[in-house]
Amino acid sequence: MKSFRLIIIGFYVFIGSVSLVLSAEKKAQLIFSEMSVKPDQKIEIPVLLKNVPNMAGIKLALKFDKDLLQYVRSEKSKITASLMHIVNDKHPGKLVIVMAGARGVAVNNQSIMNLFFKVNNNIPKPVDMKFKITELQLMSDSLKELDYELKIHPIHIKASDKTQSKSDQKIKPTKLTNTSEANSEANKVKPKPKAQTIHSESGVEKNKPDTKETKPEK
């Protein structure tokens, strides 16, 4: 009976030690959530981290399609309020984010920074866009680099409204060609010659055109 109890206790100790090892070996995750947006819409995209018990620094470089999104600004979250941060947005379609602090913070499926973008207005057809991570470094306050994995979900962008795009087009007035100008001039009513009233011998007034007889020269 005692041996059975010892076996049970040993089994639970083994399971506990294995779970501790597995939890310690969990990789950090950088997550961009899936979302659907419309043209000309202002959107907020959180940068999520998971399984990071002690984050004291991060360097994140990412790319995006500048023809679809326009970067506006960024904000730290409440968790990373104590960390300093720099965002380099000098090159359109590229962002470099650096955050660091003297003490690490625990982050588990929470936003470390919110990125604000504006969706471009001219989207001819629906398209899916993903952020491309070109560099990522995660550091603990003991200056140990943490392993990570990426979970980048797409952003579904709808097409622009066709009726709105048509109404925005301006119709330019067309100029009259030489032929049309000539026709319009020809259609104008020309004044008729005035008639001259003369008295005949019978006393009846007759209207004759205002013409002069030319006498032959002698």
C-alpha positions in Angstrom: 0.0 0.0 0.0 2.8 2.4 0.9 4.6 1.5 -2.3 1.5 2.4 -4.3 1.3 5.8 -2.6 4.9 6.5 -3.4 4.3 5.6 -7.0 1.3 8.1 -7.2 3.3 10.8 -5.5 6.3 10.3 -7.8 4.0 10.4 -10.8 2.5 13.8 -9.8 6.0 15.2 -9.1 7.1 14.0 -12.6 4.0 15.6 -14.2 4.6 18.9 -12.4 8.3 19.0 -13.4 7.4 18.3 -17.0 4.8 21.1 -17.1 7.3 23.5 -15.6 9.8 22.7 -18.3 7.3 23.0 -21.0 6.0 26.3 -19.7 9.6 27.6 -19.6 10.2 26.5 -23.1 7.2 28.3 -24.6 8.3 30.7 -27.3 7.2 34.3 -27.3 4.6 35.1 -30.0 4.3 38.3 -31.9 0.7 38.6 -33.2 -1.1 40.8 -35.7 -4.8 40.1 -35.6 -7.1 39.6 -38.5 -9.5 42.4 -39.4 -11.7 43.8 -42.2 -11.5 47.5 -43.2 -12.9 49.9 -45.8 -11.2 52.4 -48.1 -10.6 55.8 -46.5 -11.0 54.4 -43.0 -8.8 55.2 -40.0 -7.8 52.0 -38.3 -5.9 51.0 -35.1 -3.7 47.9 -35.2 -2.4 46.5 -31.9 1.0 44.9 -31.7 0.4 41.9 -29.5 2.9 39.8 -27.6 2.3 36.5 -25.8 4.3 34.4 -23.5 6.8 37.1 -22.5 7.3 37.0 -18.7 10.1 39.6 -18.7 10.4 42.0 -21.6 12.9 44.8 -21.2 13.6 45.6 -24.8 12.3 45.0 -28.3 13.3 46.0 -31.8 10.7 45.4 -34.5 11.1 46.3 -38.2 8.2 45.7 -40.5 7.0 46.4 -44.1 3.6 47.1 -45.5 2.1 48.1 -48.8 2.2 51.9 -49.0 -0.4 51.9 -51.8 -2.9 50.3 -49.4 -2.1 51.9 -46.0 -0.7 55.2 -44.9 1.0 55.4 -41.5 -0.3 58.1 -39.2 1.1 57.7 -35.6 1.7 55.2 -32.8 1.0 55.0 -29.0 2.4 52.9 -26.2 0.0 50.7 -24.2 -0.5 50.8 -20.4 1.8 47.9 -20.0 4.7 49.5 -21.8 4.2 53.0 -20.4 7.4 52.8 -18.4 9.5 52.0 -21.4 11.1 54.4 -23.8 10.2 54.1 -27.4 11.3 55.4 -30.8 9.4 54.9 -34.1 11.3 55.5 -37.4 8.8 56.2 -40.3 11.1 58.1 -42.7 10.6 55.6 -45.5 7.0 55.1 -46.7 5.9 51.5 -46.2 8.5 50.8 -43.5 8.5 51.1 -39.7 11.2 50.5 -37.2 10.1 50.4 -33.6 12.5 50.3 -30.6 11.4 50.0 -27.0 13.6 49.6 -23.9 13.6 50.0 -20.1 15.6 49.3 -17.0 13.0 46.8 -15.7 11.2 44.2 -17.7 7.4 43.9 -18.0 5.3 40.7 -18.2 3.3 40.5 -21.4 0.8 37.8 -22.2 -1.5 38.2 -25.1 -1.5 42.0 -24.6 -0.7 45.0 -26.8 2.7 46.7 -26.3 1.9 49.4 -28.9 -1.0 50.6 -31.1 -0.3 51.6 -34.7 -2.7 54.0 -36.4 -3.1 53.9 -40.2 -5.4 55.4 -42.9 -6.6 53.1 -45.6 -6.1 54.6 -49.0 -9.3 55.7 -50.9 -8.5 54.3 -54.3 -8.7 50.5 -54.0 -9.9 49.1 -57.3 -10.7 45.6 -56.0 -10.7 43.7 -52.7 -7.3 42.7 -51.5 -5.6 41.0 -48.5 -2.5 42.6 -47.0 0.0 41.2 -44.4 2.7 42.9 -42.5 6.1 41.5 -43.3 8.4 41.3 -40.3 12.0 41.9 -41.4 13.6 42.0 -38.0 12.6 41.2 -34.4 14.7 41.1 -31.2 13.2 40.5 -27.8 15.4 41.0 -24.7 14.9 40.3 -21.0 16.3 42.6 -18.3 19.1 40.1 -17.8 20.1 40.9 -21.5 19.0 37.4 -22.6 17.5 37.2 -26.1 14.2 35.4 -26.2 13.0 32.9 -28.8 9.9 33.9 -30.7 7.4 32.9 -33.4 5.2 35.0 -35.6 1.5 34.9 -36.1 0.7 37.5 -38.8 -2.9 37.4 -39.9 -4.2 39.3 -43.0 -6.0 42.6 -43.2 -9.0 42.3 -45.6 -9.5 45.6 -47.5 -12.7 46.1 -49.4 -12.9 47.8 -52.8 -13.7 51.5 -53.3 -17.3 52.4 -54.0 -17.7 52.7 -57.8 -20.6 55.1 -57.7 -18.6 57.5 -55.6 -15.6 57.3 -57.8 -17.7 58.1 -60.9 -19.3 61.1 -59.2 -15.9 62.4 -58.3 -15.0 62.6 -62.0 -15.3 66.1 -63.5 -16.8 66.6 -67.0 -14.8 69.1 -69.0 -16.7 71.3 -71.4 -15.9 70.6 -75.1 -14.9 73.3 -77.4 -16.8 74.1 -80.6 -15.0 73.0 -83.7 -14.6 75.3 -86.7 -17.4 73.5 -88.5 -19.9 74.0 -85.7 -18.9 77.7 -85.4 -19.4 78.2 -89.1 -22.8 76.5 -89.0 -23.9 78.7 -86.0 -22.9 81.8 -87.9 -24.8 80.7 -91.0 -27.9 80.1 -89.0 -28.1 83.7 -87.9 -31.0 85.7 -89.5 -29.8 88.3 -91.9 -31.8 91.6 -92.0 -34.1 92.0 -95.1 -33.8 95.1 -97.3 -36.2 97.9 -96.4 -39.0 98.6 -98.8 -39.6 102.1 -100.2 -43.1 103.5 -100.4 -43.9 105.4 -103.7 -47.1 107.1 -104.9 -48.5 106.0 -108.2 -50.7 108.0 -110.5 -53.7 106.0 -109.4 -53.1 107.0 -105.8 -52.4 103.5 -104.7 -49.3 103.1 -102.7 -47.0 100.4 -103.8 -44.0 98.9 -102.0 -40.9 98.5 -104.1 -37.5 97.5 -103.0 -35.1 100.2 -102.2 -33.2 100.0 -105.5 -31.8 102.8 -107.7 -31.9 102.8 -111.4 -28.6 103.5 -113.1 -28.9 105.7 -116.1 -26.7 105.0 -119.0 -24.0 107.5 -119.6 -24.5 109.7 -122.6 
